[in-house]
Amino acid sequence: MHIRAAQAGWAFHYIAEPLMTYRIQHEQLTGEPGFREHEVELWRRFAFAPGSVEESLRRRFLAEALLSSAAWKMKQGQFGRAGALAREARRVEISVYDLSWRARVTSLVSRSRLTMQFAAGLVRLRKNARGILPAR
């Protein structure tokens, strides 16, 4: 809805204060396997005027979604697909400094199958250790 409003030229304004709170639950949609693919497809479908702020934001969101999907595929052991998604994200031509730290790490780790396997092993180890280690 917001993307179509931006495409139609509606004005948006930034409000520098939180307007809502939310909590994360294990059963929410973002944990579903297909969620990330849907997000990637959403950002692929839209386009704005070349060089516009809106197009820059769309490209950043597309790169973030691709790298999020790549990270999910790494966790599942689908290293070939993870690498392909990360390569596509790098072709979006967005500055690495415009990405979140998680997306930066995913982009770096996804450059070789060995580093992806190592990172996936660390994630599994961390997940398994949660029940053993004391809370911070």
N, C-alpha and C positions, 0 to 999 in steps of 0.2 A: 504494500500500500504506500509506504513512504517513498519507495523508489519511483513508483509511477507519478507521485506528486512532484518529486524533484524533476523528473523528465518533463512534466507539464509546465515547469517554470515557477512553481510555488516557492515562496520565500520560507526559509528556515532560520531560526534564531537559536543561539546557544544560551543556556541558562546555567550559570556557574554554581549550582547547588543541587544536591540530590533531591529528586522529586518522588522517589519511591525506594523501597527496599524489597529484596527478594531473597529466597533461600534456595539452595541447591539440594536436590533429592536424588537418590540413586535411581529412581524410576523415571526421571524426567526424559523428555524426548532427545535431548542432546547426547544422552548415553546410548541411544539406539544406533545400530550399525549404519543404517541408511541416511541418518540425519546429515552427516557431513557431505555426502554426495549430493543431496538435495540443495544444500547451501552453495556448493560449487556451481551447480546447474543454474541456480538463481542468478548469481553474479555473472555467469557467462551470457545469459540471455539479454541483459540490458547493456546499453551503450549510451554515452552522452557525447556532446561535442568534443572533438579532439582538443586537448590542452585545457579543458575546463576543470574547475575544482571538483565538480561532480564526477568526471571521468577519472581523475586522479584517485578519488576516494573509492570508486568502484574497483579500480585496478588493485588498490591496496587490500580491499576486502576480499577480492578474488584470490590474491596471493595468500592471504591469511587462511582462507577456507581450503585452498589446495594443500597448504602445509599442515593444517589441522587434520585433513583427510589422510595425508601421508603419515602423520604420526599415528593415527588410528590403525592404518594398515601395518605399520611396523609392529605395533603391539600385538597384532594378530599373526605376525610372522609372514605377511605377504610383502616381502622385501622388493620384489620386482615391481609390483604396483605402486608401492610407496616411493620408490625411486623415480618412476614415471611421473607421478603427481608432483614431486618436488622439482623435477626438471621443468615441468610445465609452469610451476610457480616462478622459477627463475627467468623463464621467457617472458613473463608479464612485464619485465623491465621496471620494477619498482625498487627504490633504494632500500637496502637491507636495514638502514637506520629508521625507516618508516614502519618496520615490522615490530611486533611484540617480541619479547625476549624468547618466548617459547617457539615462535615461528623461526627466529634466527637460529636457534639451536637445532630445530628440525631440519632447516635448510643445510646447515653445516654437517650434521650427522648423516644425512641422506646421500651424501656424495659417494659413499662406497657401501657395498653390501656388508662388509666386515664391521664397519662402525655402526650400521643399523642393527646388526645382530647383537653387538655388544650393548648398545643402548637399550634394546628390547630386553636383554637379560638383566640389566640394571633395574629397569622398571619392574620386572617380575620379582626380583630380589627385594626391592623396596616394598612392594605390595605384600609379599609374604612375611616381611619383617614387621609389619604394622602391628600384628597381634602379639609379637614377642617383645618389642622394644617399649620402654616406658614412654608415656606421652610427654611432650615438651612442656 
